[in-house]
Amino acid sequence: MNSLYPLKFRPFFHERIWGGDRLKKALGKNTHNLKKCGESWELSAVEGHISVVGNGFLSGNNLQEIIEIYMGDLVGDKVYEKFGPEFPILIKFIDAEQDLSIQVHPDDELARLRHNAYGKTEMWYVINADHGALINSGFNQHVDREKYLSYFEQGKLAELLCFEEVEAGDVFFIPAGRVHAIGKGILVAEIQQTSDITYRIYDYDRKDSNGEGRELHTDLALDAIDFSYLDEYKTIYRLKPNDASEIVNCKYFTVNILLFSEPIERDYIKHDSFVIYICLEGRFDIEYEAGREVVKKGDTVLIPAILNNVKLIPKANLVKMLEVYID
């Protein structure tokens, strides 16, 4: 059997009513002339959108097929034992040219009961944002079910929601149950559980190309909402040059930011997990035992668990990337 290597995949591009052209302009994606390309699914195991390898001798094989062949060597023994051939994380880039709907996702228990699926906890890293662009995460005051319903029925739900101005580098962790929305003028990297279950609460009375309003999931959403209130929803972190800075650590994924201008080594042996790199700025080489792989801005790369020691060599003055694995 040939040796595993850093894997790149062919993205799935999705036209959305709220999409734009940032995926092409900011990240160099070939969006095939989609006029409103809202999402690039970089690494996916969602049914109907199983990622296909685009580099090396495994090119043309899909993610599920190669997990079935390589098992723990690819994803880590503990990950394979829990998830089998289903890859547990979905990586996206999202371009919000217009406001996304206000929505919520169910947790594992509710998703399993209703959909026989996993729930959806996620996080956003803001790649760039227009001045004054807003993200909604959670409520701006203490809210219970009755208060929520009262404001919702009066068409005043937005008055209860916490909207924050954002800029490049901001991070939001969105656990299942938290009401949220990406506002217009924002490009994000999204890391989430493998799930495509979304309950749409409000969509600004928009019409689709057929003049129809998009479906809302009012009752489904009500049972999924966590009404907890927090003083701060944005994740606070500190960058460490030429090292990893942890920004999210939950049972579904750990995410670090790496900012480096010098070669650095990464040792993953203690994690027993695949690792995902999402390159946000610059260009670098991944040097591993059997070779080297070039990574540029906008690339997403899957590092097999068996490659537990790699060297990252910058080919630009500064490289910024996200590093994802399961602890």
C-alpha positions in Angstrom: 0.0 0.0 0.0 1.4 3.4 -1.0 2.2 5.9 1.8 -0.3 8.5 2.9 0.5 12.2 2.3 -1.1 15.6 2.8 -4.4 15.5 1.0 -6.2 18.3 -0.9 -9.8 18.0 -2.1 -12.0 19.4 -4.8 -14.3 22.0 -3.2 -18.1 22.0 -3.7 -19.3 25.5 -4.6 -22.9 26.5 -3.6 -24.9 29.4 -5.1 -26.8 31.2 -2.3 -29.4 34.0 -2.4 -27.1 36.0 -0.1 -23.7 35.1 -1.8 -21.2 37.2 -3.7 -17.8 37.0 -5.3 -15.3 37.1 -2.4 -14.5 33.4 -2.7 -13.0 34.2 -6.1 -11.6 37.6 -5.4 -10.2 37.1 -1.9 -9.3 33.4 -1.9 -8.7 32.7 -5.6 -11.4 30.1 -5.9 -12.6 29.0 -9.3 -16.3 29.4 -8.6 -17.3 28.4 -12.2 -18.9 31.8 -12.8 -21.6 31.4 -10.1 -23.0 34.9 -9.7 -23.8 34.5 -6.0 -21.4 31.9 -4.7 -22.1 31.8 -1.0 -20.2 28.7 0.2 -17.2 26.6 -0.7 -17.3 23.3 1.1 -13.6 22.5 1.4 -13.8 19.2 3.2 -17.1 17.4 3.6 -18.6 14.1 4.5 -22.2 15.3 4.2 -24.3 12.8 2.2 -24.4 13.9 -1.5 -21.3 16.1 -1.0 -18.5 13.6 -0.1 -15.2 15.3 -0.8 -13.0 13.9 -3.6 -9.2 13.9 -3.4 -7.6 16.2 -6.0 -3.9 15.5 -5.6 -1.5 12.5 -5.6 -2.1 8.9 -6.3 -5.4 8.9 -4.4 -6.9 11.6 -6.7 -10.4 10.7 -7.7 -11.2 8.7 -4.5 -13.7 10.2 -2.1 -13.1 10.8 1.6 -15.3 7.9 2.8 -13.5 5.4 0.5 -10.0 6.3 1.7 -11.1 6.2 5.4 -12.4 2.7 4.8 -9.0 1.7 3.4 -6.7 3.5 5.7 -8.9 3.7 8.9 -6.9 4.9 11.9 -3.8 5.7 9.8 -5.8 8.5 8.2 -8.1 9.8 10.9 -6.6 8.4 14.1 -7.5 5.2 15.9 -9.7 6.9 18.5 -11.5 8.9 15.8 -12.1 5.8 13.7 -13.4 3.9 16.7 -16.0 6.6 17.3 -17.0 7.6 13.8 -16.0 4.8 11.5 -15.8 5.8 7.9 -17.8 9.0 8.4 -15.5 12.1 8.7 -16.7 14.1 11.7 -15.8 17.7 10.6 -17.0 20.0 7.8 -14.9 22.9 6.6 -16.4 25.8 4.7 -15.6 29.3 3.5 -18.7 31.5 3.6 -19.2 34.8 1.7 -22.1 36.9 3.0 -22.7 39.5 0.4 -26.1 40.0 2.1 -27.3 39.1 5.5 -27.7 35.4 6.2 -30.9 34.3 7.9 -31.2 34.3 11.7 -31.0 30.6 12.6 -30.2 27.9 15.2 -28.9 24.3 15.0 -30.0 21.4 17.1 -27.6 19.5 19.5 -26.7 15.9 19.1 -29.6 14.6 21.1 -32.3 16.5 19.3 -30.7 15.9 15.9 -30.5 12.2 16.5 -34.1 12.1 17.6 -35.5 14.1 14.7 -33.1 13.5 11.9 -30.9 10.5 12.8 -27.9 12.8 12.4 -25.3 14.7 14.4 -26.0 18.1 15.8 -24.2 21.2 14.7 -21.7 23.0 16.9 -19.5 25.4 14.8 -17.1 28.3 14.9 -16.3 31.2 12.6 -13.0 32.9 11.9 -13.6 36.3 10.2 -11.2 36.5 7.2 -12.3 40.0 6.2 -15.2 42.3 6.8 -16.6 45.6 5.6 -16.5 48.5 8.0 -19.5 48.2 10.3 -20.3 44.6 9.3 -22.2 42.7 12.1 -22.4 39.2 13.4 -25.2 38.0 15.7 -24.3 35.5 18.4 -26.8 34.9 21.2 -29.1 37.3 23.0 -28.4 40.8 24.4 -30.3 40.3 27.6 -31.8 37.5 29.7 -34.5 35.8 27.7 -36.9 32.9 28.4 -39.2 31.0 26.0 -42.2 33.2 26.7 -40.3 36.5 26.1 -38.8 35.1 23.0 -42.2 34.1 21.6 -43.7 37.5 22.5 -41.0 39.4 20.6 -41.1 36.9 17.7 -44.8 37.2 17.3 -44.6 41.0 17.3 -41.9 40.9 14.6 -39.4 42.4 17.0 -37.0 39.4 17.5 -34.0 41.5 16.4 -34.4 43.7 19.5 -33.4 40.7 21.7 -30.3 39.7 19.7 -26.7 40.6 20.3 -25.1 42.1 17.2 -21.4 43.0 17.2 -19.3 44.9 14.8 -16.5 42.6 13.5 -13.2 42.8 11.8 -10.6 40.4 10.3 -9.3 38.0 12.9 -12.5 37.9 15.1 -13.6 34.5 16.3 -17.0 33.3 17.4 -17.7 29.9 18.8 -21.3 28.9 18.1 -22.5 25.9 20.2 -25.6 24.0 19.1 -28.6 25.9 20.4 -27.2 29.4 20.1 -29.2 31.8 17.8 -26.8 33.3 15.3 -26.4 35.0 11.9 -23.6 36.3 9.7 -24.3 39.9 8.5 -23.6 41.2 5.1 -20.0 42.1 4.0 -18.3 39.3 5.8 -16.1 36.4 4.7 -15.5 33.6 7.2 -13.9 30.2 7.6 -16.4 27.9 9.3 -15.4 24.7 11.2 -18.3 22.6 12.3 -19.6 19.1 13.0 -20.5 17.1 10.0 -24.2 18.1 9.8 -26.3 20.1 7.4 -29.3 20.7 9.7 -30.3 24.4 10.1 -33.5 25.8 11.5 -34.2 29.1 9.9 -35.9 31.5 12.3 -36.2 34.7 10.3 -35.1 35.6 6.7 -35.9 39.3 6.3 -39.0 38.5 4.2 -36.7 37.7 1.2 -38.0 36.1 -1.9 -36.2 33.4 -3.9 -35.8 33.5 -7.7 -39.3 32.2 -8.1 -40.7 34.9 -5.9 -41.3 32.6 -3.0 -40.4 33.2 0.6 -37.8 30.8 2.0 -39.1 28.2 4.4 -38.9 29.0 8.1 -38.7 26.4 10.9 -40.4 28.3 13.7 -41.5 25.3 15.8 -38.5 23.2 15.2 -36.2 26.0 16.2 -38.1 26.8 19.4 -37.2 23.4 20.9 -33.5 23.8 19.8 -32.8 27.2 21.3 -30.5 27.7 24.3 -31.8 30.8 26.0 -28.7 31.4 28.0 -27.3 34.9 28.1 -23.5 35.7 28.1 -21.7 39.0 28.8 -19.3 38.2 25.9 -19.8 36.1 22.9 -16.6 36.9 20.9 -13.6 34.7 21.6 -10.6 36.5 23.1 -7.2 35.2 22.2 -3.6 36.3 21.9 -1.4 35.5 18.9 2.0 34.0 19.5 4.5 34.5 16.6 5.9 31.2 15.2 3.7 29.1 17.5 0.2 27.9 17.9 -2.5 30.0 19.7 -5.6 28.0 20.8 -8.9 29.7 20.0 -11.4 26.9 20.4 -11.3 23.6 22.4 -14.5 21.6 22.6 -15.3 17.9 22.4 -16.0 18.2 18.7 -12.8 20.0 17.6 -9.8 22.0 18.7 -8.7 25.0 16.6 -5.4 26.9 16.8 -4.1 29.9 14.8 -0.6 29.7 13.6 1.2 32.8 12.6 4.7 32.2 11.3 7.6 33.7 9.4 10.2 31.0 10.2 10.1 27.2 9.7 8.3 25.5 12.6 7.8 21.8 13.5 4.4 20.4 14.5 4.3 17.1 16.5 0.8 15.5 16.7 1.6 12.1 18.1 -0.2 12.7 21.4 -3.5 13.7 19.6 -4.2 10.4 17.7 -6.1 12.5 15.2 -6.1 13.8 11.7 -5.1 17.5 11.3 -6.6 20.0 9.0 -4.8 23.1 7.8 -6.7 26.1 6.4 -4.4 28.7 4.9 -5.7 32.2 5.4 -2.6 34.3 4.3 0.7 33.6 2.5 2.1 30.4 1.2 4.1 27.5 2.8 5.5 24.0 2.2 4.6 21.0 4.3 7.7 18.9 4.7 7.1 15.3 5.8 9.1 12.1 5.8 8.3 11.1 2.2 8.0 14.5 0.5 6.7 18.0 0.4 3.4 19.7 -0.4 2.8 23.3 -1.4 0.0 25.2 0.3 -1.3 28.6 -0.7 -3.9 31.1 0.5 -7.4 29.5 0.3 -6.1 25.9 0.5 -7.5 23.3 2.9 -5.2 20.3 3.5 -5.9 17.1 5.5 -2.8 15.7 7.3 -3.3 12.0 7.9 -2.9 10.9 11.6 0.1 8.7 10.6 2.1 11.8 9.6 2.5 12.8 13.3 5.5 15.1 12.7 5.7 17.7 9.9 7.7 20.8 9.2 6.1 24.0 7.9 8.3 26.2 5.8 7.1 29.7 4.9 7.4 30.8 1.3 6.0 34.3 2.1 7.0 37.0 4.7 4.1 35.8 6.9 1.8 32.8 6.9 -1.5 32.7 8.8 -3.4 29.4 9.1 -5.9 27.6 11.1 -5.0 24.1 12.5 -7.9 21.7 13.4 -7.9 18.4 15.1 -9.9 16.3 17.6 -8.4 16.0 21.1 
